[in-house]
Amino acid sequence: MAEAVVSIVVGRLTDLLTQEATLLRGVTDEIQQVVTELMRIKAFLKDADSRIGEQRVRILLAQVRDLVYDAEDVVESFLLKALASERRRSQGGIKSVVMRLVLHDHAHHRVFNREIKRVQARMPQLLSCFREYDIVSRLEQGQESSSSDTSMWKLKRFHSYAVVEPDLFVGFEGVLESLVGHLVDESDGGYPTTLARKIYNHSTIKKHFSGLAWVSISQKWQPKAVLQRILVSLVPEKRAEILHSEVDKLVENLLEIQLKKNCLIVLDDIWSIDAWDSLKAAFPNEICRTKIMLTSRNVDVASHVNPRCFVYKPQVLDAEQSWELLRLKALPKPDYLSARDYQKMEEWGRELVQNCSGLPLAIVVLGGILVTKPTFYEWEKVYYDSLSSLKRGKGLGEGHREEVFEFLVWSYNDLPSQLKLCFLYMGKFAEDEDIEAETLYQLWIAEGMVLSSDKREGETLMQVAESYMGELVHKSMVQVIYEDDIYSQRKFKSCLLHDLMRDLSMSIAKGEDFFKVANIREVNDFPFDPSLQLASSSPRQLVIYLDAVRYKSIKYLPFLVNKYNQRRVRSVLLFANNAFPTILVSHVANFRFLRVFALEGVDLNKQSEFSCLSRIHVEKCLGSLVHLRYLSLRGSGTDWLLFPCIQKLKLLKTLRLDVGYYLHIPPWISTSILSKLECLQHLYLPSFGIQSSGKNIKLRFNGLSLLETLENFDPDWCEVKDIPRLISLQKLTVKVKEGYKDLEDMVKCLSSYSGRYLNLDIDMCDPGFGADIWRQLFSNHTSNLQKLLLSGKLPELGQIFGQQKLRNTHDINVSLIHITSLRLWESCLEEDPMPILEKIPTLRNLDLTNAYVGKEMVCSANGFQNLERLVLWNLHNLVKWEIEKGSMPILLLLRIRRCRKLEELPEGLKFLSSLEKIEINGMPSDFNERVRVVDGEAGPDFYKVAHIPDLEIN
């Protein structure tokens, strides 16, 4: 990992030399000299990393990491002081003030020169140690130039993250059908046990079971959380009630549901008998048709659940199946290869997969390495490298886990430097936790792991971060969920590490002191884990999990009170469950080099623990963290967070104020306080809003020229006229609660806004807005508005687009509108919206939820030419729906929910050859029976959907 750290820091210093040349004047030569020397050191690190098992090499690499981080700290400290001086100078003008600033500048230069010389003095000693330990430099082997040109560490992209990874499934096709048969066999009253989400998503399963739930148990299971996740899957409309229920009530509700309908419940990755015993009260054995599918590495769990259960033990792939899986992953399009090259590469590939012993995960990981090395010579190198790097298989059992781990380590070592740190970073998050992609990207950026040198023309760092994720997915290192579903925007919504991948991440991070996780929620982890004492280590990144019951135990963690360790920490993520860690927050000023600070789910309003005087102290402490790039108080209970000291955080890129209360602003605080944060790129305002004890206030956003994300913007307390000044804005969510004038002003600003891609979410509580407002929004054909959600009563679309020839109106050319995703909620339109919406050429996603109150709807022959996803929900009066041949030619997904008066599915569905899935939920039983196949007998409408691979009826 040392090589990755040096590469990233060198990249960051080079970025600073380019982007902040004016502020760094007078010290650029010294910084460039440090960069050059670091590149000399970097040349030794590949060989040194391969020998990390040696104690002396491990110590040497730790010293290299410390040196690199110290160099970065010296440069950043100077940059911050230079930035402060520059601002004071621009506000000055008095001769004595200017003279003092000059003296300050000289003092800053003296401090910088002293500190940077200390860093430089340590470099020759490290280089001497490399030679003493016979560590080989790639410079001496001619493999790398000593130049600091950024192309040396620029990421080569092999994959477009907008392309969904193919679903590879080799060797188990026959087994799949057999296991599906066991699950739908009504005579089998036991608990079938198997492994595969493929079964869960099988069309026969979706048709047979009226309720489906999948929940991962993992090693650190909590019965209440498991039961809640099952119930939310079975009855999502009762989510709020479920999340506030205790275990006894959850068990009662789950039993009741299983008596009413047949369910398939998957308990994935259940490790122990104790885990099942804590849940079994919720599952009746013989009195219902519910089937339980377990996946486990412990066969004793299955026999304990039911000695008569059906058990499937996955077999390994044979040689032919192994090669087929590797070929699909590593050579999906081999057309560019000559027959001779392909034949030789196949020989190498077949021999390589022998090392995998038929294990699919190992084969896919190997394919992830080879897919980025498409040439004959690159495969040859991988083949010969493997002879010394991989172990051959030695049979089933625990040894298989070790074999796979060998491949995972090899795959990690093959990653570019940028991706190594990004992959390790994901190990911070809890086991089986879906990590929100947008948040992860912002954390990567704040930690300095995303390099501006990897930007292509017109790209943002968020897009670069997403390309990093795309590469990790392509290499099969990370599992992802796409936004909305696979038929949507092809954007990553969340990600997850396979448990073995997470083990790898945690193992490397621990060995390299990359981060430390303290899970105070777990009795087994605290306070008896001696590693928490950190007596001989000082990680730069901390992750703390705690809850309201045990939060006071945090005072036993030495790194929270040891000032030496605090000065070294650069990142603190604290995830709490309604608890307030007094000690951590009261010592926060000691973490003075923090780049990332997250207090999520923390109750900052606990008066018994947190007096008003303490609040003032904490405000000052947070304001002293001048290195911060990321500050999050998401989901925390507080009403006081917009404090004056926040304007000192000049380098802040992400600010999450989406807290659980109204945000209170005292009358003496300027409404332009956020405008001082000129580096801010992502701002999340409180969804509840802002209150002030003084006069009505409007937050200002002028000066935020780099802002890309602005969520929960409300014209009631946000200044609308600042929107056109946000020239980098890409994502904007707006909530309009009241006030015709506010909405009118906002739409007027948006209609003249010509910035980049916009997501617009308008939640209207006042139904009285006229068509002229919406006409302004749609009439600007140069607008890049692509994603629009309108919640609340709308005028008829014919009025908005001028189709009704109203006085003083003109037609809006619908074919010039750029919207790709449109959601209309509670619009209450009386006229069929389809004749207008189907003309929008770019529309890919359409969601109509209680948006139309009419009885008939028609999709015409040439309409919706690019629509991929259509949702019809709560159209309570819809009786007849017609689809003409030629409409929606590329539709992939159709969802019909609670349109209870709809008499039948449209005849035109049989023309939709591209349709892959239909979901029918909450419809009358006679409607459902028309499309079902029962005992081999098809319903009268089944012919309309017979060609569709996946039909789900709940």
Sequence and secondary structure as in RCSB ss.txt:
>XXXX:A:sequence
MAEAVVSIVVGRLTDLLTQEATLLRGVTDEIQQVVTELMRIKAFLKDADSRIGEQRVRILLAQVRDLVYDAEDVV
ESFLLKALASERRRSQGGIKSVVMRLVLHDHAHHRVFNREIKRVQARMPQLLSCFREYDIVSRLEQGQESSSSDT
SMWKLKRFHSYAVVEPDLFVGFEGVLESLVGHLVDESDGGYPTTLARKIYNHSTIKKHFSGLAWVSISQKWQPKA
VLQRILVSLVPEKRAEILHSEVDKLVENLLEIQLKKNCLIVLDDIWSIDAWDSLKAAFPNEICRTKIMLTSRNVD
VASHVNPRCFVYKPQVLDAEQSWELLRLKALPKPDYLSARDYQKMEEWGRELVQNCSGLPLAIVVLGGILVTKPT
FYEWEKVYYDSLSSLKRGKGLGEGHREEVFEFLVWSYNDLPSQLKLCFLYMGKFAEDEDIEAETLYQLWIAEGMV
LSSDKREGETLMQVAESYMGELVHKSMVQVIYEDDIYSQRKFKSCLLHDLMRDLSMSIAKGEDFFKVANIREVND
FPFDPSLQLASSSPRQLVIYLDAVRYKSIKYLPFLVNKYNQRRVRSVLLFANNAFPTILVSHVANFRFLRVFALE
GVDLNKQSEFSCLSRIHVEKCLGSLVHLRYLSLRGSGTDWLLFPCIQKLKLLKTLRLDVGYYLHIPPWISTSILS
KLECLQHLYLPSFGIQSSGKNIKLRFNGLSLLETLENFDPDWCEVKDIPRLISLQKLTVKVKEGYKDLEDMVKCL
SSYSGRYLNLDIDMCDPGFGADIWRQLFSNHTSNLQKLLLSGKLPELGQIFGQQKLRNTHDINVSLIHITSLRLW
ESCLEEDPMPILEKIPTLRNLDLTNAYVGKEMVCSANGFQNLERLVLWNLHNLVKWEIEKGSMPILLLLRIRRCR
KLEELPEGLKFLSSLEKIEINGMPSDFNERVRVVDGEAGPDFYKVAHIPDLEIN
>XXXX:A:secstr
 HHHHHHHHHHHHHHHHHHSTTTTTTTHHHHHHHHHHHHHHHHHHHHHHTTTTSHHHHHHHHHHHHHHHHHHHHH
HHHHHHHHHHHHHHHH   HHHHHHHHHHHHHHHHHHHHHHHHHHHHHHHHHHHHHHTT   TTTTTSS S   G
GGT       TTS       S HHHHHHHHHHHH TT  S  B   HHHHT HHHHHH SEEEEEEEESS  HHH
HHHHHHHHH GGGHHHHHT  HHHHHHHHHHHHHHS EEEEEEEE  HHHHHTTGGGS SSSS  EEEE  S HH
HHHHH TT  B       HHHHHHHHHHHH S GGGS HHHHHHHHHHHHHHHHTTTT HHHHHHHHHHHTT  S
HHHHHHHHHHHHHH      SSHHHHHHHHHHHHHHHHTS HHHHHHHHHGGGS TT  EEHHHHHHHHHHTT S
 GGG  TT  HHHHHHHHHHHHHHTTS EEEESSSTTS   EEEEE  HHHHHHHHHHHHHTT  EEEETT TTT
SSS GGGG TT   SEEEEEEETTTGGGGGG GGGT HHHHHH  EEEEEEEEE  HHHHHTGGG TT SEEEEE
EEBTT TTT  HHHHHHHHHHHHT TT SEEE TT B S    GGGGG TT  EEE   SS EEE TTS TTGGG
G TT  EEE  SS EEESSS   B  TT TT  EEEEE TTTB GGGGGG TT  EEEEEE S HHHHHHHHHHH
HT   S EEEEEEES TT  HHHHHHHHH TT  EEEEEEES    HHHHTTTT  TT     GGG   SEEEEE
S  BSS SHHHHTT TT  EEEEES B  SEEEE TT  TT  EEEEE  TT  EEEE TTSSTT  EEEEES T
T  S  GGGGG TT  EEEEES  HHHHHTT EETTEE TTHHHHTT SEEEE 
